Amino acid sequence: MNLPSITEMNGRIMSSGRDRVYAELKSDIEGFLFDSKVTAVFADMIRRSVPGYGAAVAMSGVIAARYAQDDSNIYDLGCSLGATTASIQQYLQAQRCTIVAVDSSQTMIDSCCGEFDCRDADVVQFVCDDIRDIDITRASVVALNFTLQFISPGERLELLQKIYAGMLPGGILVLSEKLAFDQQQQQLFTDLHHAFKQANGYSELEISQKRTALENVLLPETMEQHRQRLQQAGFAAVYCWFQCLNFASMIAFKSALPPDTADNES
């Protein structure tokens, strides 16, 4: 199976300008926003900023197709330009599912609706709303890719509990996040992450200014904190399936064991 690269996937969604949002010296750096300026360059920004993003998104589609159930809903929460939605669409085959893609940025949703074929609302529905406010119903798969980190830590458990409650038996959550570590490992991964961004053409000024903009907006946690919260929300099994530097992706199962494993154990 040849997985599409994130460049190919974002190319199918929309053309992207070169990210120069933080290229000029700013006297006052505001908190990071998913506004029209970011939307216009987001595909380029995330490709050059998040190591492993392409693999995480492409495999989200493969994973969703593996665990999607007929006549269920699949949610892409914090869908941005719809890369995860596109991946899920690509790999879904016989399952009759509705994909509900949600983002609080109107410019992101407008871009999605302009690039996707949204004539059949039974297949994909794009919703501009806060993911904390939407109803989760009959979900077999929920994708939360690099989104929970932008929610206040005090509200994360409630969101995960709502997702769990809205899932069908056998449902799964794909959760991708930037992670925090102990001081020594954090310094190592921070240095390597900066090297990754420099290798992708970002200047020291751009890296520094974006870091300042994200400082009180993107709040990472450790893998153990994520595991404990997912278990507290009700999920019975949590597996980390991917990590690249300080970015990782997990699968959380509503059931104690993945469906096929449970069948084999009986």
VOPAGU-2260 file (C-alpha; in pm, 1 decimal, decimal comma):
REM VOPAGU-2260
SITE   aa  ch    i         X         Y         Z
SITE  MET   A    0       0,0       0,0       0,0
SITE  ASN   A    1     146,3     335,6    -104,4
SITE  LEU   A    2      33,7     607,4     135,2
SITE  PRO   A    3       1,6     956,7     -15,5
SITE  SER   A    4     240,4    1217,7     116,1
SITE  ILE   A    5      95,3    1514,5     303,4
SITE  THR   A    6     213,4    1732,0      12,5
SITE  GLU   A    7       2,2    1524,6    -226,7
SITE  MET   A    8    -290,9    1522,5      15,1
SITE  ASN   A    9    -287,8    1895,9      77,4
SITE  GLY   A   10    -239,1    1950,2    -294,9
SITE  ARG   A   11    -573,0    1780,1    -351,1
SITE  ILE   A   12    -737,7    2008,2     -98,3
SITE  MET   A   13    -604,5    2353,7    -185,3
SITE  SER   A   14    -298,6    2530,6    -314,3
SITE  SER   A   15     -93,2    2692,8     -40,6
SITE  GLY   A   16     121,6    3000,5     -34,2
SITE  ARG   A   17     465,1    3003,0     123,4
SITE  ASP   A   18     450,0    3051,2     499,6
SITE  ARG   A   19     602,1    3388,6     583,6
SITE  VAL   A   20     367,3    3479,7     870,4
SITE  TYR   A   21     659,2    3533,9    1111,4
SITE  ALA   A   22     929,5    3625,1     859,3
SITE  GLU   A   23     933,9    3997,2     947,4
SITE  LEU   A   24    1034,1    4128,8    1289,2
SITE  LYS   A   25     723,8    4207,3    1497,0
SITE  SER   A   26     727,3    4456,1    1784,2
SITE  ASP   A   27     423,3    4294,3    1944,6
SITE  ILE   A   28     358,2    3922,4    1893,6
SITE  GLU   A   29      -3,3    3823,6    1946,0
SITE  GLY   A   30    -121,0    3476,0    2041,7
SITE  PHE   A   31    -139,5    3233,0    1751,0
SITE  LEU   A   32    -471,3    3236,0    1563,4
SITE  PHE   A   33    -608,2    3020,5    1282,0
SITE  ASP   A   34    -707,6    3331,6    1089,3
SITE  SER   A   35    -715,7    3406,7     716,5
SITE  LYS   A   36    -338,5    3469,0     700,7
SITE  VAL   A   37    -263,2    3130,7     855,2
SITE  THR   A   38    -530,5    2955,9     647,4
SITE  ALA   A   39    -370,8    3082,9     325,3
SITE  VAL   A   40     -36,0    2918,4     408,9
SITE  PHE   A   41    -141,0    2641,7     647,9
SITE  ALA   A   42     -58,5    2346,9     420,7
SITE  ASP   A   43     296,7    2477,3     378,5
SITE  MET   A   44     323,8    2575,8     745,6
SITE  ILE   A   45     230,6    2238,5     887,1
SITE  ARG   A   46     438,7    2043,7     634,8
SITE  ARG   A   47     749,2    2243,2     730,9
SITE  SER   A   48     676,0    2260,8    1104,9
SITE  VAL   A   49     551,2    1920,1    1222,1
SITE  PRO   A   50     778,6    1619,2    1164,3
SITE  GLY   A   51     573,8    1309,3    1088,1
SITE  TYR   A   52     255,2    1500,5    1011,9
SITE  GLY   A   53     212,1    1336,9     672,0
SITE  ALA   A   54     243,8     986,2     815,0
SITE  ALA   A   55       4,1    1061,4    1101,5
SITE  VAL   A   56    -262,8    1201,1     869,1
SITE  ALA   A   57    -228,3     936,0     598,9
SITE  MET   A   58    -242,0     653,2     854,2
SITE  SER   A   59    -544,7     816,6    1019,7
SITE  GLY   A   60    -731,9     731,0     701,3
SITE  VAL   A   61    -606,7     373,2     701,0
SITE  ILE   A   62    -696,5     331,6    1068,7
SITE  ALA   A   63   -1039,5     488,0    1018,4
SITE  ALA   A   64   -1115,3     252,1     729,2
SITE  ARG   A   65   -1009,5     -44,5     943,8
SITE  TYR   A   66   -1246,7      37,0    1231,9
SITE  ALA   A   67   -1529,9     227,7    1062,1
SITE  GLN   A   68   -1870,8      68,6    1109,0
SITE  ASP   A   69   -2159,3      74,3     862,1
SITE  ASP   A   70   -2422,7     342,6     919,8
SITE  SER   A   71   -2203,4     528,5    1167,9
SITE  ASN   A   72   -2048,2     873,7    1192,1
SITE  ILE   A   73   -1678,7     953,3    1165,3
SITE  TYR   A   74   -1565,1    1281,5    1321,1
SITE  ASP   A   75   -1261,6    1488,5    1225,2
SITE  LEU   A   76   -1240,9    1735,5    1512,2
SITE  GLY   A   77   -1024,9    2037,9    1440,6
SITE  CYS   A   78   -1022,1    1951,8    1071,1
SITE  SER   A   79    -834,4    2266,7     952,8
SITE  LEU   A   80    -800,1    2226,7     573,0
SITE  GLY   A   81    -945,0    1875,7     579,5
SITE  ALA   A   82    -629,4    1666,2     530,3
SITE  THR   A   83    -751,0    1396,3     770,3
SITE  THR   A   84   -1098,1    1406,6     616,5
SITE  ALA   A   85    -943,5    1359,0     271,1
SITE  SER   A   86    -737,8    1065,4     396,7
SITE  ILE   A   87   -1044,6     900,7     551,4
SITE  GLN   A   88   -1242,4     951,3     230,7
SITE  GLN   A   89    -963,6     793,9      28,4
SITE  TYR   A   90    -941,9     473,1     231,3
SITE  LEU   A   91   -1309,0     414,7     320,7
SITE  GLN   A   92   -1448,7     149,3      91,2
SITE  ALA   A   93   -1771,6     -41,5     153,8
SITE  GLN   A   94   -1861,4     124,4     481,6
SITE  ARG   A   95   -2161,4     352,8     472,6
SITE  CYS   A   96   -2047,6     640,6     690,4
SITE  THR   A   97   -2095,9    1013,7     724,7
SITE  ILE   A   98   -1781,7    1215,6     792,6
SITE  VAL   A   99   -1842,5    1519,8    1011,3
SITE  ALA   A  100   -1548,8    1762,7     988,9
SITE  VAL   A  101   -1550,4    2040,3    1248,6
SITE  ASP   A  102   -1334,0    2347,7    1296,1
SITE  SER   A  103   -1387,5    2674,7    1481,5
SITE  SER   A  104   -1208,8    2876,3    1210,2
SITE  GLN   A  105   -1456,7    3003,8     951,3
SITE  THR   A  106   -1176,8    3061,8     699,0
SITE  MET   A  107   -1065,8    2699,4     732,9
SITE  ILE   A  108   -1420,6    2571,5     681,4
SITE  ASP   A  109   -1475,9    2804,1     386,4
SITE  SER   A  110   -1158,6    2668,9     225,8
SITE  CYS   A  111   -1272,1    2310,9     281,7
SITE  CYS   A  112   -1614,9    2375,5     133,0
SITE  GLY   A  113   -1453,5    2543,7    -165,2
SITE  GLU   A  114   -1223,6    2250,1    -239,8
SITE  PHE   A  115   -1423,1    1938,9    -143,3
SITE  ASP   A  116   -1724,0    1810,0    -330,6
SITE  CYS   A  117   -1984,3    1891,7     -65,3
SITE  ARG   A  118   -2290,1    1824,1    -278,7
SITE  ASP   A  119   -2361,2    1501,7     -94,2
SITE  ALA   A  120   -2402,4    1599,0     270,9
SITE  ASP   A  121   -2459,0    1232,8     358,8
SITE  VAL   A  122   -2089,1    1169,1     287,9
SITE  VAL   A  123   -1907,9    1475,7     426,4
SITE  GLN   A  124   -2045,8    1756,3     640,4
SITE  PHE   A  125   -1827,6    2057,8     723,9
SITE  VAL   A  126   -1929,1    2238,6    1041,5
SITE  CYS   A  127   -1792,0    2566,7    1174,7
SITE  ASP   A  128   -1822,2    2534,6    1551,4
SITE  ASP   A  129   -1626,3    2485,3    1870,6
SITE  ILE   A  130   -1560,1    2111,6    1903,4
SITE  ARG   A  131   -1655,2    2137,7    2270,4
SITE  ASP   A  132   -2008,5    2239,2    2171,8
SITE  ILE   A  133   -2101,1    1982,6    1907,3
SITE  ASP   A  134   -2292,5    1659,0    1966,1
SITE  ILE   A  135   -2105,8    1330,5    1913,6
SITE  THR   A  136   -2346,6    1055,5    1811,0
SITE  ARG   A  137   -2311,1     704,5    1667,8
SITE  ALA   A  138   -1935,8     750,8    1622,5
SITE  SER   A  139   -1726,4     454,6    1517,7
SITE  VAL   A  140   -1413,0     666,8    1462,9
SITE  VAL   A  141   -1311,6    1007,8    1600,1
SITE  ALA   A  142    -992,8    1180,3    1483,7
SITE  LEU   A  143    -844,4    1449,5    1706,0
SITE  ASN   A  144    -522,6    1530,7    1522,8
SITE  PHE   A  145    -309,2    1802,7    1685,3
SITE  THR   A  146    -620,8    1973,1    1822,2
SITE  LEU   A  147    -654,7    1881,1    2191,6
SITE  GLN   A  148    -331,9    2072,9    2261,4
SITE  PHE   A  149    -517,4    2397,4    2181,6
SITE  ILE   A  150    -793,8    2323,5    2436,3
SITE  SER   A  151    -750,6    2445,9    2793,1
SITE  PRO   A  152    -614,0    2155,0    3003,5
SITE  GLY   A  153    -903,4    2192,6    3245,6
SITE  GLU   A  154   -1153,5    2125,4    2964,5
SITE  ARG   A  155    -981,1    1830,8    2798,5
SITE  LEU   A  156   -1128,5    1556,3    3014,7
SITE  GLU   A  157   -1484,9    1676,0    2959,1
SITE  LEU   A  158   -1431,6    1674,2    2582,0
SITE  LEU   A  159   -1288,5    1321,8    2587,3
SITE  GLN   A  160   -1575,9    1202,7    2806,1
SITE  LYS   A  161   -1823,4    1344,1    2555,0
SITE  ILE   A  162   -1643,1    1169,3    2270,1
SITE  TYR   A  163   -1642,4     840,5    2460,2
SITE  ALA   A  164   -2012,8     869,4    2544,1
SITE  GLY   A  165   -2099,7     931,1    2178,6
SITE  MET   A  166   -1912,1     627,3    2051,0
SITE  LEU   A  167   -2056,9     298,3    1939,5
SITE  PRO   A  168   -1924,1     -22,6    2099,2
SITE  GLY   A  169   -1592,0     -96,2    1928,7
SITE  GLY   A  170   -1535,4     271,9    1853,6
SITE  ILE   A  171   -1187,5     423,2    1845,5
SITE  LEU   A  172   -1026,2     762,8    1896,6
SITE  VAL   A  173    -714,7     864,9    1702,2
SITE  LEU   A  174    -536,3    1129,4    1910,0
SITE  SER   A  175    -226,3    1304,5    1776,3
SITE  GLU   A  176     -43,4    1559,5    1990,5
SITE  LYS   A  177     277,1    1746,6    2054,2
SITE  LEU   A  178     426,2    1595,3    2370,1
SITE  ALA   A  179     611,1    1730,2    2671,3
SITE  PHE   A  180     901,9    1544,1    2835,9
SITE  ASP   A  181    1140,6    1569,8    3127,1
SITE  GLN   A  182    1394,8    1849,4    3103,3
SITE  GLN   A  183    1680,2    1660,8    2934,2
SITE  GLN   A  184    1466,5    1485,1    2672,5
SITE  GLN   A  185    1265,3    1802,2    2617,7
SITE  GLN   A  186    1581,1    1996,6    2535,8
SITE  LEU   A  187    1700,2    1726,5    2295,0
SITE  PHE   A  188    1371,3    1709,6    2105,9
SITE  THR   A  189    1333,9    2089,0    2103,1
SITE  ASP   A  190    1679,6    2124,2    1948,9
SITE  LEU   A  191    1603,5    1857,6    1687,4
SITE  HIS   A  192    1263,0    2010,5    1613,1
SITE  HIS   A  193    1428,8    2347,6    1552,4
SITE  ALA   A  194    1683,1    2175,4    1327,0
SITE  PHE   A  195    1393,1    2019,0    1132,7
SITE  LYS   A  196    1233,4    2360,2    1080,2
SITE  GLN   A  197    1563,5    2518,8     979,5
SITE  ALA   A  198    1618,1    2237,2     728,7
SITE  ASN   A  199    1276,5    2328,1     584,5
SITE  GLY   A  200    1377,9    2689,3     531,2
SITE  TYR   A  201    1260,7    2867,4     847,5
SITE  SER   A  202    1488,9    3135,1     989,0
SITE  GLU   A  203    1582,6    3174,4    1354,9
SITE  LEU   A  204    1356,3    3481,1    1365,3
SITE  GLU   A  205    1057,9    3287,1    1230,8
SITE  ILE   A  206    1113,3    3000,2    1474,0
SITE  SER   A  207    1152,8    3235,2    1770,3
SITE  GLN   A  208     850,3    3453,6    1690,5
SITE  LYS   A  209     619,7    3160,3    1623,7
SITE  ARG   A  210     732,0    2995,0    1947,4
SITE  THR   A  211     636,5    3313,9    2132,7
SITE  ALA   A  212     296,9    3325,8    1958,4
SITE  LEU   A  213     224,3    2964,7    2058,0
SITE  GLU   A  214     358,7    2992,9    2413,4
SITE  ASN   A  215      25,5    3025,0    2594,9
SITE  VAL   A  216    -190,1    2882,1    2315,1
SITE  LEU   A  217     -47,4    2534,6    2247,1
SITE  LEU   A  218      -5,8    2355,8    2580,9
SITE  PRO   A  219     158,0    2011,0    2542,3
SITE  GLU   A  220     142,7    1731,3    2800,0
SITE  THR   A  221     333,0    1408,6    2859,8
SITE  MET   A  222     230,0    1074,7    2713,0
SITE  GLU   A  223     146,1     952,5    3062,2
SITE  GLN   A  224     -87,9    1247,2    3122,0
SITE  HIS   A  225    -269,2    1162,9    2798,3
SITE  ARG   A  226    -296,0     794,3    2889,0
SITE  GLN   A  227    -431,3     869,4    3235,1
SITE  ARG   A  228    -690,2    1116,0    3104,0
SITE  LEU   A  229    -807,7     879,8    2830,1
SITE  GLN   A  230    -851,4     604,2    3086,7
SITE  GLN   A  231   -1031,2     844,6    3319,1
SITE  ALA   A  232   -1264,5     932,0    3030,9
SITE  GLY   A  233   -1354,6     562,3    3002,3
SITE  PHE   A  234   -1127,9     430,4    2727,4
SITE  ALA   A  235   -1017,1      77,9    2811,5
SITE  ALA   A  236    -700,9      50,7    2599,7
SITE  VAL   A  237    -456,3     311,7    2471,8
SITE  TYR   A  238    -170,0     242,1    2230,3
SITE  CYS   A  239      93,3     478,1    2092,9
SITE  TRP   A  240     135,7     371,5    1731,8
SITE  PHE   A  241     361,9     652,7    1607,4
SITE  GLN   A  242     614,6     906,2    1732,1
SITE  CYS   A  243     854,4    1141,9    1554,7
SITE  LEU   A  244    1054,1    1359,5    1795,0
SITE  ASN   A  245     801,9    1540,4    2019,0
SITE  PHE   A  246     495,6    1454,8    1807,2
SITE  ALA   A  247     300,5    1134,2    1860,8
SITE  SER   A  248     -24,6     960,6    1774,4
SITE  MET   A  249    -231,5     720,5    1985,4
SITE  ILE   A  250    -530,4     493,9    1934,4
SITE  ALA   A  251    -776,6     471,1    2223,3
SITE  PHE   A  252   -1028,6     184,9    2216,0
SITE  LYS   A  253   -1366,7     198,9    2382,5
SITE  SER   A  254   -1348,2    -179,0    2427,0
SITE  ALA   A  255   -1087,2    -353,4    2639,0
SITE  LEU   A  256    -923,9    -504,5    2331,2
SITE  PRO   A  257    -928,5    -421,7    1960,2
SITE  PRO   A  258   -1224,8    -611,3    1804,0
SITE  ASP   A  259   -1018,0    -873,0    1613,3
SITE  THR   A  260    -797,9    -936,4    1915,5
SITE  ALA   A  261   -1101,0    -983,8    2136,0
SITE  ASP   A  262   -1243,0   -1234,0    1884,1
SITE  ASN   A  263    -919,8   -1430,6    1877,7
SITE  GLU   A  264    -906,5   -1444,6    2255,3
SITE  SER   A  265   -1253,5   -1596,3    2287,8
